């Protein structure tokens, strides 16, 4: 198993996420750090390459064990905006509510993070 190298230090990421939770309105750089940290955390908790999680414009990661995707559009894609992602990560929005309200686009048989969220 390959160990993912973190780009965001755990303490820095947790601080950014906490700042977003407490203030709601934070600088764009804080949102970027919170999103990137949480994407790294999801990939660390569910390593693999079968699902691609996109939170434009801040980051993307591959996670969840299964068939490896190497070229073109992945068969399992999850995409949402930063506010939706951070709300799910923090437990303020459930996966089911985010999907049913259209705040998350999820395609593919493995495109379900309900077992991983909140972090």
C-alpha positions in Angstrom: 0.0 0.0 0.0 1.3 3.4 -0.9 1.3 6.1 1.8 -0.1 9.4 0.6 2.2 12.3 1.2 0.4 15.2 2.8 0.7 18.7 1.4 -1.2 20.3 4.2 0.1 19.7 7.7 -2.6 18.1 9.9 -2.5 20.9 12.5 -2.8 23.6 9.8 -5.7 21.8 8.1 -7.6 21.3 11.4 -7.1 25.0 12.2 -8.4 26.1 8.9 -11.4 23.8 9.2 -12.1 25.0 12.7 -11.8 28.7 11.5 -14.4 28.0 8.8 -16.7 26.3 11.3 -16.5 29.1 13.8 -16.5 32.2 11.5 -18.4 31.0 8.5 -16.9 33.9 6.5 -13.1 33.4 6.2 -10.4 34.3 3.6 -10.3 32.3 0.4 -6.9 30.9 1.5 -8.4 29.4 4.7 -11.2 27.7 2.6 -8.6 26.4 0.2 -6.5 24.9 3.1 -9.6 23.4 4.8 -10.8 21.8 1.5 -7.3 20.4 0.6 -6.7 19.1 4.1 -10.1 17.3 4.2 -9.6 15.8 0.7 -6.2 14.5 1.9 -7.9 13.1 5.0 -10.6 11.3 3.0 -7.9 9.8 0.8 -5.9 8.7 3.9 -9.0 7.0 5.4 -10.1 5.4 2.2 -7.0 4.9 0.0 -7.5 3.8 -3.5 -8.2 5.1 -7.0 -11.7 4.1 -7.9 -13.5 7.4 -7.0 -12.5 10.9 -7.9 -13.7 13.7 -5.5 -13.6 17.2 -7.0 -14.1 20.4 -5.1 -13.3 23.1 -7.7 -11.3 25.2 -7.8 -9.5 24.1 -4.7 -8.7 20.4 -5.1 -9.3 16.9 -6.3 -8.4 13.5 -4.9 -8.8 9.9 -5.7 -9.9 7.5 -3.0 -11.7 4.2 -2.2 -10.3 0.8 -3.2 -11.5 -0.7 -6.4 -10.6 -0.7 -10.1 -7.9 1.8 -10.8 -8.7 4.6 -13.2 -5.9 5.9 -15.4 -7.2 7.9 -18.4 -10.2 9.9 -19.4 -13.2 10.7 -17.3 -13.3 8.4 -14.2 -16.4 6.1 -13.9 -17.0 7.3 -10.3 -17.0 11.0 -9.8 -18.2 13.2 -6.9 -18.2 17.0 -7.4 -19.5 19.8 -5.2 -18.6 23.4 -4.2 -16.4 24.1 -1.2 -19.2 25.2 1.1 -21.1 21.9 0.5 -18.0 19.9 0.9 -17.0 21.5 4.2 -20.5 21.2 5.5 -20.5 17.5 4.8 -17.0 17.0 6.2 -17.9 18.8 9.4 -21.3 17.0 9.8 -23.4 20.0 9.2 -24.9 18.5 6.1 -25.5 14.8 5.5 -24.4 13.0 2.4 -28.0 12.0 1.6 -29.3 15.5 2.0 -26.6 17.0 -0.2 -27.2 14.5 -3.0 -31.0 14.7 -2.8 -30.9 18.5 -2.9 -28.6 18.5 -5.9 -25.7 20.1 -4.1 -23.5 17.1 -4.9 -23.2 15.5 -8.3 -22.3 11.8 -7.9 -22.0 9.4 -10.7 -20.9 5.8 -10.7 -21.6 2.7 -8.6 -18.9 3.6 -6.1 -19.6 7.3 -5.9 -21.0 7.3 -2.3 -19.0 8.8 0.6 -21.8 8.4 3.2 -19.7 5.9 5.1 -16.7 8.3 5.3 -18.4 11.5 6.1 -18.4 13.4 8.4 -14.7 13.1 9.1 
